[in-house]
Amino acid sequence: MRHSIDYGSLMHRAMRGLIQEVLERVQREGLPGNHHFFITFDTLHPDVELADWLSDRYPGDMTIVIQHWFDKLEVTDDGFAITLNFGNQPEPLYVPFDAIKTFVDPSVEFGLRFESQDSSDEEDEDDIEDEDDEAPMDEMVEPDAAPKRGEAEVVSLDKFRK
């Protein structure tokens, strides 16, 4: 049994559901009015599918614009496939909802940003059985010198007091 409610994960799931619903509506009815989307996603996500030249050009993050021309928008429970025009070259791509970092519709000043989470960290917390059990190779793990991107570093204010 969990000891706390993970509101962050629940919010992320709800926000991704909102994006799914919006894209499903666009798939059925097209883009209404002046609506258009800027979607930034992690190109290194294992389920992202895009042309090699695009992943080489955008290692890490890529922002796509769904506005004037797009084709073959297909939305599933896990993500969306779409064909976009890159320099007069149509390219299909697939973006899982888990890979999305930001979703913005500037026509109505609406935006969502997903803070990076390590799903393995959540699973590790859930699987803790006994504090006395040690990881089999715990002694071989060296701590990171710097915090990972997206993680906070706790600083004591005592060292700054006079």
C-alpha positions in Angstrom: 0.0 0.0 0.0 1.3 3.5 -0.9 2.0 5.9 1.9 1.1 9.0 0.0 -0.9 10.2 -3.0 1.3 11.1 -6.0 -0.5 14.2 -7.2 2.2 15.0 -9.7 1.7 11.8 -11.6 -2.1 12.2 -11.4 -1.9 15.7 -12.8 0.5 14.6 -15.6 -1.9 11.8 -16.6 -4.9 14.3 -16.6 -3.0 16.9 -18.7 -1.9 14.2 -21.2 -5.6 13.1 -21.4 -6.5 16.7 -22.2 -4.0 16.8 -25.0 -5.3 13.4 -26.3 -8.9 14.8 -26.3 -7.9 18.0 -28.1 -5.9 16.1 -30.8 -8.8 13.6 -31.2 -11.2 16.5 -31.9 -8.7 17.9 -34.4 -8.4 14.5 -36.1 -12.3 14.4 -36.5 -13.0 18.0 -37.2 -9.8 19.8 -38.2 -8.3 22.8 -36.5 -11.1 25.4 -35.6 -10.5 29.1 -36.1 -7.0 30.3 -35.3 -6.1 27.4 -33.1 -2.6 25.9 -33.7 -0.2 24.0 -31.5 3.4 24.1 -30.6 4.4 20.7 -29.2 7.9 20.1 -27.8 8.9 16.5 -27.2 11.9 14.4 -26.2 13.4 13.0 -29.4 15.4 10.5 -27.3 12.2 8.9 -25.8 12.4 5.2 -26.8 9.0 5.1 -28.5 9.4 8.3 -30.6 9.5 7.6 -34.3 11.0 10.1 -36.7 13.4 10.2 -39.7 17.1 9.8 -38.9 17.9 13.2 -40.3 15.4 14.8 -38.0 16.7 13.0 -34.9 20.3 14.0 -35.9 19.2 17.6 -36.3 17.2 17.7 -33.1 19.1 15.6 -30.5 17.1 15.8 -27.3 14.2 18.2 -27.9 12.1 19.1 -30.9 9.2 21.5 -31.3 6.6 20.8 -34.0 3.9 23.2 -35.2 0.5 21.9 -36.1 -1.2 24.7 -38.0 -1.6 25.2 -41.7 -0.5 21.9 -43.2 -0.5 18.5 -41.6 -1.7 15.1 -42.8 -2.6 11.7 -41.5 -3.2 12.7 -37.8 -4.0 9.5 -35.9 -4.5 9.6 -32.2 -4.3 6.6 -29.9 -4.3 6.1 -26.1 -0.5 6.2 -26.1 0.4 9.0 -28.5 -0.2 10.4 -32.0 1.1 10.0 -35.5 1.2 12.8 -37.9 2.9 13.8 -41.2 4.4 17.3 -41.2 6.2 19.3 -43.8 9.9 20.0 -43.2 11.4 22.1 -46.0 8.8 20.9 -48.6 9.5 17.3 -47.5 6.6 15.5 -45.9 7.8 13.4 -42.9 5.8 11.0 -40.8 6.5 10.9 -37.1 5.0 9.3 -34.0 5.0 11.0 -30.6 4.0 9.2 -27.4 2.2 11.4 -24.9 4.9 10.5 -22.3 7.5 12.2 -24.5 5.7 15.5 -24.6 7.4 18.3 -22.6 5.2 21.3 -23.6 1.9 21.8 -25.4 1.0 25.4 -26.3 -1.9 26.9 -28.2 -0.9 30.5 -28.6 -4.1 31.6 -30.2 -5.8 31.4 -26.8 -2.7 31.7 -24.6 -3.0 28.2 -23.3 0.0 26.0 -22.4 1.1 23.0 -20.4 4.6 22.1 -19.3 5.6 18.7 -18.0 8.3 18.6 -15.5 10.7 15.7 -16.1 10.0 12.7 -13.9 12.0 9.5 -13.7 9.3 6.7 -13.7 11.9 4.3 -12.4 12.2 6.5 -9.3 8.5 6.1 -8.6 8.7 2.3 -9.1 11.7 2.1 -6.8 9.7 3.8 -4.0 6.8 1.5 -4.5 9.0 -1.6 -4.4 10.8 -0.8 -1.1 10.4 -3.9 1.1 12.7 -3.6 4.1 15.2 -0.9 5.0 17.7 -3.6 6.0 17.9 -5.1 2.6 20.7 -3.8 0.5 21.0 -3.6 -3.3 23.3 -6.4 -4.5 25.8 -4.1 -6.0 25.3 -1.1 -3.8 28.9 -0.8 -2.9 29.9 -0.4 -6.5 27.6 2.6 -7.2 29.3 6.0 -7.1 27.1 9.0 -6.2 26.7 11.6 -8.9 28.8 14.7 -8.3 26.1 17.1 -9.7 22.3 16.8 -9.5 20.6 15.4 -12.6 18.7 17.9 -14.9 15.3 18.5 -13.5 16.2 17.6 -9.9 16.5 20.1 -7.1 19.5 20.5 -4.9 18.8 21.2 -1.2 21.0 24.0 0.2 21.2 24.7 3.9 21.0 28.4 4.6 23.0 28.0 7.9 26.3 28.4 6.0 25.2 31.9 4.8 24.2 33.2 8.2 26.5 35.4 10.2 
